[in-house]
Structure formats: structure tokens, C-alpha cells
Amino acid sequence: MNPLDRARRQLKAHPLALDAILAAGVLACMVAGSFVDPGGHRGVSWSLRTPDPLSLVLITLGAAALVFRRRAPLVILALTGGFSLVEAVTSDPRAPVAMTAVIALYTVASTTDRPTALRAGLLTMTVLTGASMLAGPLPWYAQENLAIFAWTGIGASAGDAVRSRRAFIHAIRERAERAERTREEEARRRVAEERLRIARDLHDVVAHHIALVNVQAGVAAHVMDKRPDQAKEALAHVREASRSALNELRATVGLLRQSGDPEAPTEPAPGLDRLDELVGTFRNAGLHVEVARADNGITLPAAVGLAAYRVIQEALTNVQKHAGTQAKAEVSVVRVGPNIEITVLDDGAGEDDGPVTGGGHGLLGMRERVGALRGTLTTGPRYGGGFRVHAILPVKTRTTVTAQPGDPV
């Protein structure tokens, strides 16, 4: 930073000192101007005439008042205007005391609003010019009288222009700051939504396949000694479930890679076209599942098909974990008007008496998926035992709503 910038910054930090320097400069200019004799026989001439004592007093008081021009602009304008009025009425030739009123008027126009500046400018111009023309020692058409009118108008106009420029710059800066805050909030919102989406996907994948692995591993451990063939079959199911889990985890984690990273192997998002495969994994784990479909083989949008698949997957996983070993599950997929309805029922009553409505991340994830598509989800115990999961998903959804960021299609 050069010395000039450093001095400018220090003066901005101490406005009273800046006004004191300005007042000293104005005082020097007014004292020098008091020696000019505009009424000489040969035009303007420099002479060594001594100003009137009253003019020197008014010059000093006006310059001293300018030190406090920022603290009370209207009060300082009234004082300097009064000093200028006295000088205009009594002195001949005049000292340039009106310079203080012009600076004070500029301060009022630059620090207040436009109506206040307009009223103060018109009042100052009218009073000083009118008094000079009507009560001053000079003729009403004298050049000095017209100069007072012109300089007061210039001071008010310049102050209003500075105020307008400051307001414009402030509005631009505020708009830029607001836009920056909006971008940051939007970025945080998108990050939070993506984090929730990934958490739902990981929960659905891990909960489903790990539950199957747990059941098949328990079966293998139970029959290892007496029925090794059945144990081998159970272990084969464990390996198949773990392989499926790894593939889905690899596809999910691949979405987190940056644009320049090596491509990760991905596969299309699962939908109702893979319902038989999904149900087969639960049947291999020992769960009795019946499926009824009346959707006329409709091709669903990727987001809707994925949501339906995940709802059925999570519901059957909860049946596997909570409803007991003898439970039976029923899955129905029905097209009703513009919607597709998914229902999963079970008749089990395990140690937890089914999943509790609203508990766990699985039901929460289902609600978030269905809610993102403007659908509805109801869950709760059935009368007589068991649990019911019912989801209604719109078949046709807006792209901006249905396409979750990062979902494979």
C-alpha cells in the first residue's frame, strides 16, 4: 500500500479529522478571497485591503462550524446560512462567507434523502439570493447576487448526485452479497439432499442383503453337522447375497466420484422389472412371499420404479427381521388411475410385534422416497396381527421433482 492510500484510509477512519482539514482549507480560501476587490475600476484586482472585522469573525465562525458538518448537517447549514445572510446584507465588498453555506448544503444533500435536500436547497437559494438582491448594498442584478444563486444550486445538485451514486453502489453490493448467500444456501441444500439420498440408498442395500446373509448364515451353522448339503446351499445363498450387495454398493459409491475420476462400474437402477428377482432372494432365505400384480406391465419412470422397488425391498426386509420365522408376506402392485399402489402385508408377530410406525431409518427412508415423488405412504400394524405398508406413487411426475440428483437412470 502506497503512502497516499494509507493516508486516505486513515482519513476515512477519522472523519472528524478530515472535516477539520477541510475547514482549515476553506478558511484559507475565504481569507485569501477577502482580499479580492471585484469592484475595481479596471475589473477584478488584487489589493492589500483589510477585510471588515465582522467579515473575519463570520469567516472564522463559518469555517469552525464545518468541522461538525457530518454530525448535524441541518444545524450546520442553518448556522452557515445565517452567517452568509449577515455578510450578504451588511458587507460591501463581500467576503466569500457563502462558501461555507454551499459546503454545508452539499453535506445535507449527500447525507439525507432527496426530498430533504430539495427543500433545504430551495430554501437556502431563495433566502440568500433574495436577501442579497433586496436588502444588500449592491444592485439586485449584481454579479455577486447571481453567483450566490448559482453556487448554492451547484452544491445541492452535487450532493444529491453523490448520494445517488452511493445508494446505487450500495444496492449493487447488497445484491451481490444476497446472490452469494443464496448460492451458498443452495449449495448446502443440495449437499444435504445428496447426503440423505446416498444414506437412503446405502441403508436399503445394506439392510436387505445383510439381513439375508444373516439368515442364511444362521441356517448353515444350524445344519452344518447333520445336513451338509443344505448348509452348502445356504452358504451359496450367502455368497450370492454378498455379491449382490457389493455390486449395488459399487454402483452407489461410483456416483460419488468426481468428473475426472476413472469410471466405476454401474448398472441401471432397479425397478419393478426386477421384482421377481428381489422376491426370489427372500424366498431363498426361507420367507414365504406371494406376489399379485395388476399393473398391466406399464413401464414406470426410473425414479418411480426405483422408489417402488426400494419400498418393497425395505418392507420385506422388515418382515424378515421382525415378523418371525413362520410369517408370510403378500406383495401387490396395482395400477389405479394415474397412480401405482404398492402394498406389502405380513401376518407375523415376532418378538418386536412388527416394526414400529415411524421408527428406524428404513421407514424414514421410505417416506422420504415416496414424499420426493409427491406420493403418500402409510404404515402400521394390522388388525389381528402383522404389519401393513401401503404406498401410492404417481406414474407421471414432473422431471424436476422425480429426478433425484445423482440417481442412475
Contacts in CASP RR format, 6 or more apart in sequence:
PFRMAT RR
TARGET T0000
AUTHOR 0000-0000-0000
METHOD contacts of the structure
MODEL  1
MNPLDRARRQLKAHPLALDAILAAGVLACMVAGSFVDPGGHRGVSWSLRT
PDPLSLVLITLGAAALVFRRRAPLVILALTGGFSLVEAVTSDPRAPVAMT
AVIALYTVASTTDRPTALRAGLLTMTVLTGASMLAGPLPWYAQENLAIFA
WTGIGASAGDAVRSRRAFIHAIRERAERAERTREEEARRRVAEERLRIAR
DLHDVVAHHIALVNVQAGVAAHVMDKRPDQAKEALAHVREASRSALNELR
ATVGLLRQSGDPEAPTEPAPGLDRLDELVGTFRNAGLHVEVARADNGITL
PAAVGLAAYRVIQEALTNVQKHAGTQAKAEVSVVRVGPNIEITVLDDGAG
EDDGPVTGGGHGLLGMRERVGALRGTLTTGPRYGGGFRVHAILPVKTRTT
VTAQPGDPV
1 9 0 8 1.000
11 17 0 8 1.000
11 18 0 8 1.000
11 21 0 8 1.000
12 18 0 8 1.000
15 70 0 8 1.000
16 67 0 8 1.000
16 70 0 8 1.000
19 66 0 8 1.000
19 67 0 8 1.000
19 68 0 8 1.000
19 69 0 8 1.000
19 70 0 8 1.000
20 67 0 8 1.000
22 66 0 8 1.000
22 103 0 8 1.000
23 63 0 8 1.000
23 64 0 8 1.000
23 66 0 8 1.000
23 67 0 8 1.000
24 63 0 8 1.000
25 63 0 8 1.000
26 63 0 8 1.000
26 66 0 8 1.000
26 99 0 8 1.000
26 100 0 8 1.000
26 103 0 8 1.000
27 59 0 8 1.000
27 60 0 8 1.000
27 63 0 8 1.000
29 96 0 8 1.000
29 99 0 8 1.000
30 59 0 8 1.000
30 63 0 8 1.000
30 95 0 8 1.000
30 96 0 8 1.000
30 97 0 8 1.000
30 99 0 8 1.000
30 100 0 8 1.000
31 51 0 8 1.000
31 56 0 8 1.000
31 59 0 8 1.000
33 95 0 8 1.000
33 96 0 8 1.000
34 51 0 8 1.000
34 55 0 8 1.000
34 56 0 8 1.000
34 59 0 8 1.000
34 95 0 8 1.000
34 96 0 8 1.000
35 46 0 8 1.000
35 47 0 8 1.000
35 48 0 8 1.000
35 49 0 8 1.000
35 51 0 8 1.000
36 44 0 8 1.000
36 45 0 8 1.000
36 46 0 8 1.000
36 93 0 8 1.000
37 44 0 8 1.000
37 45 0 8 1.000
37 46 0 8 1.000
37 47 0 8 1.000
37 49 0 8 1.000
37 93 0 8 1.000
38 44 0 8 1.000
38 93 0 8 1.000
38 143 0 8 1.000
38 144 0 8 1.000
39 93 0 8 1.000
51 59 0 8 1.000
51 95 0 8 1.000
52 91 0 8 1.000
52 95 0 8 1.000
54 86 0 8 1.000
54 87 0 8 1.000
54 90 0 8 1.000
54 91 0 8 1.000
55 87 0 8 1.000
55 91 0 8 1.000
55 94 0 8 1.000
55 95 0 8 1.000
55 97 0 8 1.000
56 95 0 8 1.000
58 83 0 8 1.000
58 84 0 8 1.000
58 86 0 8 1.000
58 87 0 8 1.000
58 95 0 8 1.000
58 97 0 8 1.000
59 95 0 8 1.000
59 97 0 8 1.000
61 79 0 8 1.000
61 83 0 8 1.000
62 79 0 8 1.000
62 80 0 8 1.000
62 83 0 8 1.000
62 97 0 8 1.000
62 100 0 8 1.000
63 100 0 8 1.000
65 76 0 8 1.000
65 79 0 8 1.000
65 80 0 8 1.000
65 83 0 8 1.000
65 100 0 8 1.000
65 104 0 8 1.000
66 76 0 8 1.000
66 80 0 8 1.000
66 100 0 8 1.000
66 103 0 8 1.000
66 104 0 8 1.000
68 76 0 8 1.000
69 76 0 8 1.000
69 103 0 8 1.000
69 104 0 8 1.000
69 107 0 8 1.000
70 107 0 8 1.000
70 111 0 8 1.000
73 104 0 8 1.000
73 107 0 8 1.000
73 108 0 8 1.000
73 111 0 8 1.000
73 112 0 8 1.000
74 108 0 8 1.000
74 112 0 8 1.000
74 120 0 8 1.000
76 104 0 8 1.000
76 107 0 8 1.000
77 101 0 8 1.000
77 104 0 8 1.000
77 105 0 8 1.000
77 107 0 8 1.000
77 108 0 8 1.000
77 120 0 8 1.000
77 124 0 8 1.000
79 104 0 8 1.000
80 97 0 8 1.000
80 100 0 8 1.000
80 101 0 8 1.000
80 103 0 8 1.000
80 104 0 8 1.000
81 98 0 8 1.000
81 100 0 8 1.000
81 101 0 8 1.000
81 104 0 8 1.000
81 124 0 8 1.000
81 127 0 8 1.000
81 128 0 8 1.000
82 101 0 8 1.000
83 97 0 8 1.000
83 100 0 8 1.000
83 101 0 8 1.000
84 97 0 8 1.000
84 98 0 8 1.000
84 100 0 8 1.000
84 101 0 8 1.000
84 128 0 8 1.000
84 148 0 8 1.000
85 127 0 8 1.000
85 128 0 8 1.000
85 131 0 8 1.000
87 94 0 8 1.000
87 95 0 8 1.000
87 97 0 8 1.000
87 98 0 8 1.000
88 94 0 8 1.000
88 98 0 8 1.000
88 128 0 8 1.000
88 131 0 8 1.000
88 132 0 8 1.000
88 136 0 8 1.000
88 148 0 8 1.000
89 131 0 8 1.000
89 132 0 8 1.000
89 135 0 8 1.000
89 136 0 8 1.000
90 137 0 8 1.000
91 137 0 8 1.000
92 136 0 8 1.000
92 137 0 8 1.000
92 138 0 8 1.000
94 144 0 8 1.000
98 128 0 8 1.000
98 148 0 8 1.000
98 151 0 8 1.000
98 152 0 8 1.000
99 151 0 8 1.000
101 124 0 8 1.000
101 128 0 8 1.000
101 152 0 8 1.000
102 151 0 8 1.000
102 152 0 8 1.000
102 154 0 8 1.000
102 155 0 8 1.000
103 155 0 8 1.000
105 120 0 8 1.000
105 121 0 8 1.000
105 124 0 8 1.000
105 152 0 8 1.000
105 153 0 8 1.000
105 155 0 8 1.000
105 156 0 8 1.000
106 155 0 8 1.000
106 156 0 8 1.000
106 158 0 8 1.000
106 159 0 8 1.000
106 162 0 8 1.000
107 159 0 8 1.000
108 116 0 8 1.000
108 117 0 8 1.000
108 120 0 8 1.000
108 121 0 8 1.000
109 117 0 8 1.000
109 120 0 8 1.000
109 121 0 8 1.000
109 155 0 8 1.000
109 156 0 8 1.000
109 157 0 8 1.000
109 158 0 8 1.000
109 159 0 8 1.000
109 160 0 8 1.000
109 162 0 8 1.000
109 163 0 8 1.000
110 158 0 8 1.000
110 159 0 8 1.000
110 160 0 8 1.000
110 162 0 8 1.000
110 163 0 8 1.000
110 166 0 8 1.000
111 163 0 8 1.000
112 120 0 8 1.000
112 163 0 8 1.000
114 160 0 8 1.000
114 163 0 8 1.000
117 156 0 8 1.000
117 159 0 8 1.000
117 160 0 8 1.000
117 163 0 8 1.000
118 156 0 8 1.000
120 156 0 8 1.000
121 152 0 8 1.000
121 153 0 8 1.000
121 156 0 8 1.000
124 152 0 8 1.000
124 156 0 8 1.000
125 148 0 8 1.000
125 149 0 8 1.000
125 152 0 8 1.000
125 153 0 8 1.000
125 156 0 8 1.000
128 148 0 8 1.000
128 149 0 8 1.000
128 152 0 8 1.000
129 145 0 8 1.000
129 148 0 8 1.000
129 149 0 8 1.000
129 152 0 8 1.000
130 145 0 8 1.000
132 138 0 8 1.000
132 144 0 8 1.000
132 145 0 8 1.000
132 148 0 8 1.000
133 140 0 8 1.000
133 145 0 8 1.000
134 140 0 8 1.000
138 144 0 8 1.000
138 145 0 8 1.000
190 405 0 8 1.000
193 404 0 8 1.000
193 405 0 8 1.000
194 405 0 8 1.000
194 406 0 8 1.000
196 368 0 8 1.000
197 404 0 8 1.000
197 405 0 8 1.000
197 406 0 8 1.000
197 407 0 8 1.000
198 252 0 8 1.000
198 255 0 8 1.000
198 256 0 8 1.000
199 361 0 8 1.000
200 310 0 8 1.000
200 365 0 8 1.000
200 368 0 8 1.000
200 369 0 8 1.000
201 252 0 8 1.000
202 249 0 8 1.000
202 252 0 8 1.000
203 361 0 8 1.000
203 362 0 8 1.000
203 365 0 8 1.000
204 310 0 8 1.000
204 313 0 8 1.000
204 314 0 8 1.000
204 362 0 8 1.000
204 365 0 8 1.000
205 245 0 8 1.000
205 248 0 8 1.000
205 249 0 8 1.000
205 252 0 8 1.000
206 245 0 8 1.000
206 249 0 8 1.000
207 314 0 8 1.000
207 317 0 8 1.000
207 362 0 8 1.000
208 245 0 8 1.000
208 281 0 8 1.000
208 313 0 8 1.000
208 314 0 8 1.000
208 316 0 8 1.000
208 317 0 8 1.000
209 241 0 8 1.000
209 242 0 8 1.000
209 244 0 8 1.000
209 245 0 8 1.000
209 248 0 8 1.000
210 245 0 8 1.000
211 285 0 8 1.000
211 317 0 8 1.000
211 320 0 8 1.000
211 321 0 8 1.000
212 237 0 8 1.000
212 238 0 8 1.000
212 241 0 8 1.000
212 281 0 8 1.000
212 282 0 8 1.000
212 284 0 8 1.000
212 285 0 8 1.000
212 320 0 8 1.000
213 238 0 8 1.000
213 241 0 8 1.000
213 242 0 8 1.000
213 245 0 8 1.000
215 285 0 8 1.000
215 286 0 8 1.000
215 320 0 8 1.000
216 234 0 8 1.000
216 235 0 8 1.000
216 237 0 8 1.000
216 238 0 8 1.000
216 241 0 8 1.000
216 284 0 8 1.000
216 285 0 8 1.000
217 234 0 8 1.000
217 235 0 8 1.000
217 238 0 8 1.000
218 234 0 8 1.000
219 230 0 8 1.000
219 231 0 8 1.000
219 234 0 8 1.000
220 231 0 8 1.000
220 234 0 8 1.000
220 235 0 8 1.000
220 238 0 8 1.000
221 231 0 8 1.000
223 230 0 8 1.000
223 231 0 8 1.000
223 234 0 8 1.000
224 231 0 8 1.000
237 284 0 8 1.000
237 285 0 8 1.000
240 281 0 8 1.000
240 284 0 8 1.000
241 281 0 8 1.000
244 281 0 8 1.000
247 267 0 8 1.000
250 264 0 8 1.000
250 265 0 8 1.000
250 266 0 8 1.000
251 264 0 8 1.000
251 265 0 8 1.000
251 266 0 8 1.000
251 267 0 8 1.000
251 408 0 8 1.000
253 264 0 8 1.000
254 264 0 8 1.000
254 266 0 8 1.000
255 266 0 8 1.000
255 406 0 8 1.000
255 408 0 8 1.000
257 263 0 8 1.000
257 264 0 8 1.000
266 408 0 8 1.000
267 408 0 8 1.000
268 302 0 8 1.000
268 408 0 8 1.000
268 409 0 8 1.000
269 302 0 8 1.000
269 305 0 8 1.000
269 306 0 8 1.000
269 407 0 8 1.000
269 408 0 8 1.000
269 409 0 8 1.000
270 278 0 8 1.000
270 305 0 8 1.000
270 306 0 8 1.000
270 309 0 8 1.000
271 300 0 8 1.000
271 302 0 8 1.000
271 305 0 8 1.000
271 306 0 8 1.000
271 308 0 8 1.000
271 309 0 8 1.000
272 295 0 8 1.000
272 300 0 8 1.000
272 305 0 8 1.000
272 308 0 8 1.000
272 309 0 8 1.000
272 333 0 8 1.000
274 309 0 8 1.000
275 291 0 8 1.000
275 293 0 8 1.000
275 309 0 8 1.000
275 312 0 8 1.000
275 331 0 8 1.000
275 333 0 8 1.000
276 291 0 8 1.000
278 309 0 8 1.000
278 312 0 8 1.000
278 313 0 8 1.000
278 316 0 8 1.000
279 289 0 8 1.000
279 291 0 8 1.000
279 316 0 8 1.000
279 331 0 8 1.000
280 289 0 8 1.000
282 289 0 8 1.000
282 316 0 8 1.000
282 320 0 8 1.000
282 329 0 8 1.000
283 289 0 8 1.000
285 320 0 8 1.000
287 316 0 8 1.000
287 319 0 8 1.000
287 320 0 8 1.000
287 327 0 8 1.000
287 329 0 8 1.000
288 327 0 8 1.000
288 328 0 8 1.000
288 329 0 8 1.000
289 316 0 8 1.000
289 328 0 8 1.000
289 329 0 8 1.000
289 330 0 8 1.000
289 331 0 8 1.000
290 328 0 8 1.000
290 329 0 8 1.000
290 330 0 8 1.000
290 331 0 8 1.000
291 330 0 8 1.000
291 331 0 8 1.000
291 332 0 8 1.000
291 333 0 8 1.000
292 330 0 8 1.000
292 331 0 8 1.000
292 332 0 8 1.000
292 333 0 8 1.000
293 332 0 8 1.000
293 333 0 8 1.000
293 334 0 8 1.000
294 332 0 8 1.000
294 333 0 8 1.000
294 334 0 8 1.000
294 335 0 8 1.000
295 333 0 8 1.000
295 334 0 8 1.000
295 335 0 8 1.000
295 340 0 8 1.000
296 335 0 8 1.000
298 335 0 8 1.000
298 340 0 8 1.000
298 395 0 8 1.000
300 308 0 8 1.000
300 340 0 8 1.000
300 395 0 8 1.000
301 395 0 8 1.000
301 396 0 8 1.000
301 397 0 8 1.000
301 402 0 8 1.000
302 407 0 8 1.000
302 408 0 8 1.000
302 409 0 8 1.000
303 372 0 8 1.000
303 373 0 8 1.000
303 397 0 8 1.000
303 402 0 8 1.000
303 403 0 8 1.000
303 404 0 8 1.000
303 407 0 8 1.000
304 340 0 8 1.000
304 373 0 8 1.000
304 393 0 8 1.000
304 394 0 8 1.000
304 395 0 8 1.000
304 397 0 8 1.000
304 402 0 8 1.000
305 393 0 8 1.000
306 369 0 8 1.000
306 407 0 8 1.000
307 369 0 8 1.000
307 370 0 8 1.000
307 372 0 8 1.000
307 373 0 8 1.000
307 391 0 8 1.000
307 393 0 8 1.000
308 333 0 8 1.000
308 340 0 8 1.000
308 342 0 8 1.000
308 391 0 8 1.000
308 393 0 8 1.000
310 366 0 8 1.000
310 369 0 8 1.000
311 342 0 8 1.000
311 344 0 8 1.000
311 366 0 8 1.000
311 369 0 8 1.000
311 370 0 8 1.000
311 377 0 8 1.000
311 389 0 8 1.000
311 391 0 8 1.000
312 331 0 8 1.000
312 342 0 8 1.000
312 344 0 8 1.000
314 362 0 8 1.000
314 363 0 8 1.000
314 365 0 8 1.000
314 366 0 8 1.000
315 329 0 8 1.000
315 331 0 8 1.000
315 344 0 8 1.000
315 366 0 8 1.000
315 389 0 8 1.000
316 329 0 8 1.000
316 331 0 8 1.000
316 344 0 8 1.000
318 354 0 8 1.000
318 355 0 8 1.000
318 362 0 8 1.000
318 363 0 8 1.000
318 387 0 8 1.000
319 327 0 8 1.000
319 329 0 8 1.000
319 344 0 8 1.000
319 346 0 8 1.000
319 348 0 8 1.000
319 387 0 8 1.000
322 350 0 8 1.000
322 351 0 8 1.000
322 352 0 8 1.000
322 353 0 8 1.000
322 354 0 8 1.000
322 355 0 8 1.000
322 387 0 8 1.000
323 329 0 8 1.000
323 346 0 8 1.000
323 347 0 8 1.000
323 348 0 8 1.000
323 349 0 8 1.000
323 350 0 8 1.000
323 354 0 8 1.000
323 386 0 8 1.000
323 387 0 8 1.000
324 348 0 8 1.000
324 349 0 8 1.000
324 350 0 8 1.000
324 351 0 8 1.000
326 348 0 8 1.000
327 346 0 8 1.000
327 347 0 8 1.000
327 348 0 8 1.000
327 350 0 8 1.000
327 386 0 8 1.000
328 346 0 8 1.000
328 347 0 8 1.000
328 348 0 8 1.000
329 344 0 8 1.000
329 345 0 8 1.000
329 346 0 8 1.000
330 343 0 8 1.000
330 344 0 8 1.000
330 345 0 8 1.000
330 346 0 8 1.000
331 342 0 8 1.000
331 343 0 8 1.000
331 344 0 8 1.000
332 341 0 8 1.000
332 342 0 8 1.000
332 343 0 8 1.000
333 340 0 8 1.000
333 341 0 8 1.000
333 342 0 8 1.000
334 340 0 8 1.000
334 341 0 8 1.000
334 343 0 8 1.000
335 341 0 8 1.000
335 395 0 8 1.000
336 392 0 8 1.000
338 394 0 8 1.000
338 395 0 8 1.000
338 396 0 8 1.000
339 375 0 8 1.000
339 392 0 8 1.000
339 393 0 8 1.000
339 394 0 8 1.000
339 395 0 8 1.000
340 392 0 8 1.000
340 393 0 8 1.000
340 394 0 8 1.000
340 395 0 8 1.000
341 390 0 8 1.000
341 391 0 8 1.000
341 392 0 8 1.000
341 393 0 8 1.000
342 389 0 8 1.000
342 390 0 8 1.000
342 391 0 8 1.000
342 392 0 8 1.000
342 393 0 8 1.000
343 388 0 8 1.000
343 389 0 8 1.000
343 390 0 8 1.000
343 391 0 8 1.000
344 388 0 8 1.000
344 389 0 8 1.000
344 390 0 8 1.000
345 382 0 8 1.000
345 386 0 8 1.000
345 387 0 8 1.000
345 388 0 8 1.000
345 389 0 8 1.000
346 386 0 8 1.000
346 387 0 8 1.000
347 382 0 8 1.000
347 385 0 8 1.000
347 386 0 8 1.000
348 354 0 8 1.000
348 385 0 8 1.000
348 386 0 8 1.000
348 387 0 8 1.000
349 385 0 8 1.000
349 386 0 8 1.000
353 381 0 8 1.000
353 385 0 8 1.000
353 386 0 8 1.000
354 381 0 8 1.000
354 386 0 8 1.000
354 387 0 8 1.000
355 363 0 8 1.000
355 379 0 8 1.000
355 387 0 8 1.000
357 363 0 8 1.000
357 379 0 8 1.000
357 380 0 8 1.000
357 381 0 8 1.000
358 364 0 8 1.000
358 379 0 8 1.000
363 379 0 8 1.000
366 377 0 8 1.000
366 379 0 8 1.000
366 389 0 8 1.000
366 391 0 8 1.000
367 377 0 8 1.000
370 376 0 8 1.000
370 377 0 8 1.000
370 391 0 8 1.000
370 392 0 8 1.000
370 393 0 8 1.000
371 377 0 8 1.000
372 401 0 8 1.000
372 402 0 8 1.000
372 404 0 8 1.000
373 393 0 8 1.000
373 394 0 8 1.000
373 397 0 8 1.000
373 401 0 8 1.000
373 402 0 8 1.000
374 394 0 8 1.000
374 397 0 8 1.000
374 401 0 8 1.000
375 391 0 8 1.000
375 392 0 8 1.000
375 393 0 8 1.000
375 394 0 8 1.000
376 391 0 8 1.000
376 392 0 8 1.000
377 389 0 8 1.000
377 390 0 8 1.000
377 391 0 8 1.000
377 392 0 8 1.000
378 388 0 8 1.000
378 389 0 8 1.000
378 390 0 8 1.000
378 391 0 8 1.000
379 387 0 8 1.000
379 388 0 8 1.000
379 389 0 8 1.000
379 390 0 8 1.000
380 387 0 8 1.000
380 388 0 8 1.000
380 389 0 8 1.000
381 387 0 8 1.000
381 388 0 8 1.000
382 388 0 8 1.000
403 409 0 8 1.000
END
